[in-house]
Structures are given as structure tokens and as C-alpha cells.
Amino acid sequence: MLVYKSNQKRRLKSSVNWTACIPLAAIIGVFWVYAATAQTAAPTPEPLTPDKVQENVAALKVGLDTLWVVIAAFLVFFMNAGFALVESGFCRRKNAVNILTKNLIVFAIATIAYWAIGFGFMYGDSGGNAFIGLKGFFLSGADNSPATLDAYKGDFPGLSWTGVPLEAKFLFQLVFAGTAATIVSGAVAERIKFVAFLIFSFLLVGISYAITGHWIWGGGWLSKLGFFDFAGSTVVHSAGGWAALIGAAILGARHGRYGEDGKNRAIPGHSMSLATLGCLILWLGWFGFNPGSTMAADGRLISHIALTTNMGASAGGIAATIVAWFYLGKPDLSMIVNGILAGLVSVTASCAWITLPSSIIIGAIGGTIVVFAVGFFDNLKIDDPVGATSVHLVCGIWGTLAVGLFAVGQTTDIGGGYILQAGAGPKAGLFFGGGFDQVLAQLIGIASVGGFTVAFSFIAWYVISLITGGIRVEPEEEFKGLDISEHGMEAYSGFGKESE
């Protein structure tokens, strides 16, 4: 018996030793094949001619530009999270699900609307008219991107200045279009029918935003007039702000917002933590919004724009803090949040064409006027739960006008040794020796975009009201909260909620 066990142990040991040879044999085989392969002569590389070097450099530039554009687009897309948090935080918790749902689905709707018709209206070949694009619907048509300028042959001449593929152009412009629709969400919060908001978002992105965008960025009549808006103080923010203002005015105030005596009755938001986090996310996203509008990996210009953007935000936040402290008696956090956003909106139109000191002045003025704008709309009994009209409309107008006041002009050192080339920007502003020419162009653009968007919004809301039987929820539904009436769920299930 002992002999048998001893033999078993020897056989087991022998088996283990034999098994260990398998990976060793595999390793030898791999290196054997590698050694045999290494003996084969490598193909002779093609000689690098000057033309080949130039071709490789051009391909590398396209790749770097495209990478920067899509990364910037991702940052702007993430701003949807910021808007969702700011809006839900500034509103009551019984409406949190509704607000989050709107901010989530609105980008999906904007994507389809912009792909189907909006991009074609905004950047498609206009066929000689200066009002609207007429080609490129469903992202179809001729295109030889990334060819630029005279070398470009396609149906999207409005974007022929940037050397990236068409898909990258569309993605970046799409996230801007989605931002315009999101602005409306906050102003009409807590009392609009969900389906009415969805329909309006589609119409805004697909038609109104695209048409006025064509005037400015698509080679339309305002661009030929000399109107400039680098990253969208008017194209995105004012356009969305005008639509938001009309929506809020037509809807009317939330129940209990204004007393019978005409006095304002504040309705506090349920989570300033969410609103603050949302503000920080938006601040981060703006580093894609403004610098990304270069649509090219131009390191000097990207760096300058990032700094002017940050300076504007910082000055806006500080100014709003000080003004609110004196005007309201306390450093109101909601005003600080909107002050930072106001500074960002204010500097957006001019961020590429101003000096750092100018960006501080522009942002500080934006942070100041937003505090008074909130009170102004309250006095008009226009109930905007998150201050979207004050931030995006009022400061969008101010930021657009600031181009005519603070632009350094062409062939001018913009700061840090970066010199704008002829034709690369607006004329010098009023405060930089340029007179009123650029101011006048900016005022015409502000008025025309505002007039068109207001008219379109009135018509759109009226038609939607006919289709949906009214755009406002019933009083009982508003009292219970839109989370239950519109979605059948609660954001904070199991927690007690307010009765109003």
C-alpha cells in the first residue's frame, strides 16, 4: 500500500512537470517564428518628397482640427447636464422629473430637427438669396470637405472656411442648436404641457434658429452687412431668450407667484446644491462653446478665447455678488449663479476679438445688469423661474453690442502677440477708435433677429395651442406637480413634499 502511494506521487509529480513544458514550448515557437520572420527583408520605404511631406502635414492638420472640434462638441453637449441641474434646482421638487425629462429629450428632438431641415436651412447653399439655405437637408448633397474656401465644392458653402469633415461640422453646430432649445425650458418651467414644449423645440431648432443663424453664420444678409457674433450671443442665446420670453409671457405666471396686491412672492427652488453644480458644469462646457468655435486647432487663438471666457465669467460672478449684496441686502447664491452665466453669455460674441481687460469689463457689466433684469421682468409680471430671459436674452443683447464697443479691429495685436488678420473679424469698436460703424451693424442684427424670433414664436405657440388644446396644464395638475400629472412619478419618492 505504501509502495502504491509512493508510485502515485511519482506519477503525479511527473505529470505536473510535463504540463509545465506546454507554455515553454509555446514561447519557443513564437520566438522561433519571429526569428524566421525577422530574417525576411523589410520593404523599402517610399522616399519622402516635398509633395509627400506637404500631403502628410495637411492630413495631420485635418486630424488635429477634427479632434479639437469633436472634443469641443462633447463639452458643449455636456452643458445639457448643467442646464438640467440649474433648472431643476431653481424649481420646486414636485416638478423636478418634468424638468429633467425636458432637458433630456430636447437634445434628441433637436438632433432630428437639425438633421432633417435645420442644418440645410442654416448652412445649405442659398441659391443666391440672402435669407435661407435651400440644400443639404437630411445631411445629404455634394460635399468635398475638408477642402476649404475656393477649393470647396459642395452644398454647404456657409461652412467652407473650416477644414474638417462634414460630419464634424454638423456635430458641432448641432450642440449649439440644442442649447437654444434648452434655454426655453427654464423660462416655461412648472406649468407648460410636455407635448407643447416638445413641438415648439422641434420648430425652433428646425426653422427659426436655423433661419436667423443663416443670416449670421451661413453667409446671409447680416454677415454681408458686417454683423459679427463669434460664438453665439445672438445666434444662440438671444434667439433662445426671445423665444423663452414669449413662451413665458403667453403661459402666464405660476399660481401664487404674484399676489392680488401686485407684490412679488418668491417661490424658492428646492436645491441650490443642484443649481450650483449645474453652474459649474456650464462654466466648464463654455470652454468648448467659445474656444471650440475656432473649429480649428489654433493654439494661440484657443488659449486667448479660453482666457477671455473665464475672465468674463469671473467678473460676472463677482459683480453679481457685490450688486446683490447692496441691492438685496444679502449675497444671494441664485444671483451669483446667474451672474457667472451672465458673464459667460456677455463675452461669447466678442471673445475672439477683445483684450483681457475688456473681457473683465464686459463680464462685470453682464453680471450687474442680470440682477436688475430679474427685477425688471418681475415688475412686468413675466414669471421666469430660472432667470433664463435675464441671462440669455438681456446679456445676449449686451454681449452682441459689446462687439461694437470693444473689438480691437483687424490687423491688431489682440494680446499675447496674437495678431488678427485682415478680414478675420469686425472693425474696431467705438472704444478702440473705430467709431459707430460696428455698433450700428450690431444693433441692426440684434433688432432683426429679435423681431423675427418674436413673430415666429407667437405664431408657433398659437398653432401649438390649437393642436394641443392649450399649452398650459390645468390648475389642479399644476398644484399637484407636473411630475405626477405629466409623468406619473416623483423625483424624491418617499419624501414629504410641499403642498403648494
Secondary structure, 3 states (H helix, E strand, C coil): CHHHHHHHHHHHHHHHHHHHHHHHHHHHHHHHHHHHHHCCCCCCCCCCCHHHHHHHHHHHHHHHHHHHHHHHHHHHHHHHHHHHHHHHHHCCHHHHHHHHHHHHHHHHHHHHHHHHHHHHHHHCCCCCCCCCCCCCHHHCCCCCCCCCHHHCCCCCHHHCCCCCCHHHHHHHHHHHHHHHHHHHHHHCCCCECHHHHHHHHHHHHHHHHHHHHHHHCCCCHHHHHCCCCCCCHHHHHHHHHHHHHHHHHHHCCCCCCECCCCCECCCCCCCHHHHHHHHHHHHHHHHHHCHHHHCCCCHHHHHHHHHHHHHHHHHHHHHHHHHHHHHHCCCCHHHHHHHHHHHHHHHHCCCCCCCHHHHHHHHHHHHHHHHHHHHHHHHCCCCCCCCHHHHHHHHHHHHHHHHHHHCCCCCCEEECCEECCCCCCCCCCHHHCCCCHHHHHHHHHHHHHHHHHHHHHHHHHHHHHHHHCCCECCHHHHHHCHHHHHHCCCCCCCCCCCCC
